[in-house]
């Protein structure tokens, strides 16, 4: 069975996000002073073959933990839908 997986990887809230800070400063310089707490992350999509939803979730967890995120600095969340 084929699944479509959408993954968001974001820096942990407790850590400084230099990209987000730079974008916030740029927005303020452009006159968008109400923009605050910009955080920059990654959005990843992939097709995944698995026998069922439970196995798709297990595979996605492993991929996120071992390849797509750094657990010391980032958190992740995902959605899985049948393709």
C-alpha positions in Angstrom: 0.0 0.0 0.0 1.3 3.5 -0.9 1.2 6.4 1.5 1.9 10.1 1.2 3.9 11.4 4.1 4.2 15.1 5.0 6.8 16.0 7.6 7.6 19.3 9.3 11.0 19.6 11.0 11.4 22.7 13.2 14.1 24.1 15.5 13.3 23.5 19.2 11.6 26.5 20.7 14.3 26.8 23.4 17.0 27.3 20.8 18.0 30.4 18.9 16.8 30.3 15.2 19.3 32.6 13.4 17.3 32.3 10.1 14.1 33.2 11.8 15.7 36.1 13.5 17.1 37.5 10.2 13.7 37.2 8.6 12.0 38.9 11.5 14.5 41.8 11.3 13.9 42.1 7.5 10.2 42.1 8.0 10.5 44.9 10.6 12.7 46.9 8.3 10.0 46.5 5.6 7.5 48.0 7.9 5.9 44.8 9.1 6.5 45.5 12.8 3.7 43.1 14.0 5.6 40.0 12.7 7.2 38.3 15.6 8.8 34.9 16.5 9.5 33.8 12.9 10.8 30.2 12.9 12.4 28.6 9.8 12.1 24.9 9.3 11.8 22.2 6.6 8.7 20.7 5.0 9.3 17.3 3.4 7.0 15.1 1.4 7.6 11.5 0.4 5.8 8.5 -1.0 6.2 5.5 1.3 5.3 1.9 0.6 4.1 0.0 3.7 1.8 -2.9 4.4 -0.5 -0.8 6.6 -0.8 2.5 8.4 0.9 1.3 11.6 4.0 0.1 9.7 4.0 3.4 7.7 4.1 5.3 11.0 6.9 3.1 12.4 9.0 3.7 9.2 8.3 7.4 9.2 9.3 7.7 12.9 12.6 6.0 12.1 13.3 8.1 9.0 12.6 11.3 11.0 14.7 10.3 14.0 17.7 8.9 12.0 17.8 11.0 8.8 15.6 14.1 8.6 16.0 15.7 12.1 18.6 16.3 14.7 16.8 15.5 18.0 19.2 17.7 19.9 18.1 20.8 18.0 14.9 19.9 16.1 11.5 18.5 16.6 9.3 16.9 14.0 5.6 16.1 13.3 4.1 14.4 10.4 0.8 13.4 8.6 0.3 10.2 6.7 -2.4 9.7 4.2 -3.2 6.9 1.7 -1.8 7.9 -1.7 
